[in-house]
Amino acid sequence: MTHENTHPVPQVADSIAARLGGQVVALDLSRSQAQLRQTWPVPGASIEQPAEASAGPVDVPRGERYGVSRRVAVMPIRGILTPDSAILEKYLGWATYQGIDAACAEIAANDDVAAIVIDMNSPGGLVLGLEGAARSIADLAAVKPVHVLVNPMAASAAYYLASQGSDITMTPGSEAGSIGTTRMSAWPVQPDVWGEQWGIHLSSHARAKNPDPTTDTGLTEIQRGLDEAEAQFLDAVARGRGIDRGALTSRLSVTGDEADGGAMFRAADAIGRGLADAEEARRGFYERVFSIYAPSPTGGGSRAMARTAKARAAMAQAISNT
């Protein structure tokens, strides 16, 4: 559901929320509270984080974008997603759209990689740059199987990305969805604690640069931007999941009213709505994937394509049997 957030996360000056505030986001706010309250990393400071971003049997070092084992590339997508915040990628291990795009290009060109797993645990992120990363995943899935594992969350922007894979498997207890966009707005309405009245002043033809949420005109402009981003989101999900665009908003509603979308769904519900394909424990998922794409002698182009097609069919059959 697209809405104007009425309970924004407190924006402490050096918090991640403060750095991202005011932008249109595809983010599940209730599931990103702890991450938004984190202090923005400072280079050189001591930051307590795990050394590895574990992704099944492949341990991907924090700051690395993917790892390869037994012809399978594993790409963890973690944290609040941003276009190119290298500091969040390096110090927190959070994915960026630029990083996803670069990783997809490298993996597509790597003849030693037969398939990809995207191990997903993210509450979403910024809309800016999201479409490009989603297209990169879709382009990769057009040449090599991309198996998405929701482990345990693919919310909003993260689900946008997940929907572009070849198939989606959810671990027990995981959630996916939160399809829609939101934006946190602030506007001065009274003096601050020091008695100073802050103001926002715009040039004569730039009112849409910073819409006033206390006016009908401002709210209309804010809603226009949110709905435009949501429409792009819904188009991508419908295309990626093979769902009729006209029926998608009804499928996502929790009441029958199409405005009541934006919810998160557990595996059975997500599968029933066409948002996922199967539910499987993490270990079983990785064992199955690696058994399908086990190392085999390198062959010529036609033989390699035949092996990939055969493996893709085997994976689809395995999913249908789970």
N, C-alpha and C positions, 0 to 999 in steps of 0.2 A: 504494500500500500504506500502511496506517495503522500507524505504529510509534512507539515512544518513542525519540527520537534518542539514540544512544550516543556520538556524537562531536560534541558541541556546538561551535559557533563560540566561540572565546575572547571573553568579554564584557568588553572594556576599558570602564572606567567611563563614558566619554563617547562610546562607539560606538553605532551604530544597533542592533547586536545587543543591547546592554545595555538600551536603551530598550524593545525589543520582547520581551525574554526572558520566559519563563514563560507566554506566551499560546499558545492553540491557533492554529496557522498552517496554511495550505495553501500551502506554500513548498517549492521544491526546494532543499534546503540545499547540495548540491554545486555548484549553479549560481548561488548567491547569496553565496558566500564574500566576494568583493571588496566587494560592496555592504554586507553586514552589518558588515564591518570599518571602513567609513567613519566618520569622526567626525560626530556629530550637528551639523548646521549651526547656527551662531551668528549671529543677525541682526546685520548691520553688519560682519561679518568678511569678509575677502577670500576668496571661494570660486571656485576656477578651474573653470568649467563652460562648455561651448559656449553661445553666445548663442542658438542656435536648436535646436529639437528637430525635425530634418528628417523629414518624412513624405511621401515621394514628391515630387511637383511642388509640394506645399504646405509652406511653411516655417512652422511653428507656434512663435512665440516661447516661450522657457522661461517657465513660469508661466501660459501660456494653455492652455485645455483643448481647443480645436479651431480649425481654420481652414476657410474656405469658398472654393472656387474652382469656377467653371463648374457650379454647382448641386450640387456634391458637398461634403459636410462631411467633413473628415479629422480623426479623433480619435486622437492617439497615446496608447497606454497603455504607460508605461515604469516601470521600477524596482520596488522593493518596495512593494506596495499596502497602504495603511492606511485606516482609516475617514475621518479628517479632519485629517491632519497637514499643515496649511497650510504649515508651514516646509519640509517635504520637497517639496511641490508648487512653492513659489516659488523655492527656491534650487537644487534638484536636478532639477526638472522631472518628478518622479515623480507618477503619478496617485493620486488618492484616491477612495474610493467615493462620498463626498459630491460630489466634483467630477464624477464620471461621471454620477451621478444628475441633477445640475443641467444638465450639458451635454446629456444625452438629452432633458430637458424642453424646453430652448431649441431644439434642433434639430427636435424633433417639431412645434413651433409655428411654425417658420420656413417659410413658403410658398415661399421661394426655394431651399430645399434639397430635391432630389429623391431623394437617396440618401446613404448614409454609408459611409465606410471607417474601420474600426478597425485602425490600424497597431500591431501588438502585438509588444512585446519586453520581457517581464517574467518573473522567476522565481517569481512568486506573491506572497503576502502574508498578512495576518491574516484569520482567519475572521470576526471581528467586523465586521459591516456588509457582508460580501460578498454575502449573499443579496439585499439590497435593491438593490445596484448591478446584479446579474445580472437582476433583474426589470425594472429600468429599461431595460436593453438589449433584453430580450425584448419589452417594451411598445413600444419604438421600432421594433423589427423587424416588429411587427404592423401598423404604418402606413406605414413606408418601408423599402426594402431596406437591410439592414445587412451589408456585405461585410467579412469579417475577413481580414486579411493577417497571417499569422504570419511575423515578419520581425525576427529569426530565432528567437524563442522565445515560446511560450505555455505556461508551466509552472504546474501546480497552480491556485491562485486565478485566474491569468490565463487558463488554459484554461476554468475554470468560466465566466468572463465570455465568452470566445470562443464557447463552445458555444451561447450564446443568440442569436447572430447568424443571418442568413439563410443564409449559406454561409461556408466556411472555405477559404482558399487558403494554401498554404505555399510559401515561397521555397525554392530548392534549398539543401540543407544545413541547413535549419531543423529545429526539434524542437518537439513538442507532447506534452502528457500530464502525467505526475506527479500522477495523480488520487488524492487521499487527503489525510490530515491528520497533523500531527505536533505535538509539544510538547517543549520542553526543560525539564527539571526539575533543581532543585538542592536539597540538604538537608544540614544540618551533620552530619558524621560524626566529626570529630576537631578538636582545637584548631587555630587558625590559626597563622601564623608568629610571632605575638606571645604564643602560649600561651593565647589567649582562646577559650573554647568558646561559639560562638554557638548560640542556640536559637530555635525557632519555637513559640510558645505560642498555642493556640486556645481559645476559650470552649467550654463543655461540649457545646453542640449545633451546632458549626460545623466539624467535622472535615473535611467536604468542601470547606470554603473554601480550604484549601491541603493537598491530599492528600500524605501521606508516601510517596514512591516507594520507600522501603526496606521497606515492609510490603505484605503481600498485599492488605489492605483499601485502602490508598492506590493501589496499582497498578490494582485493579479500578475504582476511581472515575475514575482518569485514562483508562483504556481506555474506560469508558462515555462520557465526554465526547468522546473522539476518534471513536469509532464513530458517535455521534449526528451529529457534524459530517460524517463521511464519507458517511453514508446520505443526508443532505441534498444533498451534492455529487453523488452518483451519481444521485439522482432528477432533479436539474437537467440533468445531461448526457444522461440517457436521454430526457428530455422535449425538450430543445433539439435533439438530433441525431436524434430519431425512432428510437431503438434500444430494443428490448424491455428493460425494467429487469431482468428475470430472467436475461437472457443477457449483460448488460453486464460483470459481473465476470469472466466466462469470457473475453470478448473482450480484456479488459485484462491478463489473466495472461500471463506470459512462460514459464510452465512447464506449464500445465494445472491447477495448483493455484490456486484462486481467491484464496488469500492472497498470491500472488506478483504482485500488481498494483503500481501506482505508478511504472511505468517511463516513460521518455521515448521517443518514437518519431519517426523521421525520416519524411519525407513519404510514401513508398510504403507503409510499414508503417501509418502513421496512417490513410491513405486506405483500406487494406485492412481495418482494424478499424472503419471508420465514423466516425473522429474528425475527418476532414477530407474535402474534396471534390476538390481539384485541387492540382497543383504548377505553379508559374509564376514566372518571374523578376519581380522587383519592377517593373522598367520596363514590361514587357509587361502586367502586371496593371493598372498605373495607366493606361496608354494605352487598354486595353480598357474600363476603367470610365468614363473620361472620354469616350470615343467614344460610349458608350451613353447617358450623361446630359448630352450637349452642350446648351448653352442653346437654348431654343425660346421662341416667343411665349407670354406668360401667357394662359391660357384660364380658363374657368369651372370650377366644382368638378367636374362630371362629366367634362369633357375632361381636367382635371389627373389625376383618378383613372385615367382610361383610359390616359394617357401613363405613369403610374407602373406600372400593371399590365403594359403592353406592355414597358417597360424591364426589369421584373422577369423576365418571360419570356425576354427576349433575353439577360439575364445568366445565367439558368439554362441556356439552350441553349449559350452560350459556354463555360460551365464544363464541361458534359458533353462538349464537343468537345476540351477540353485534355487 
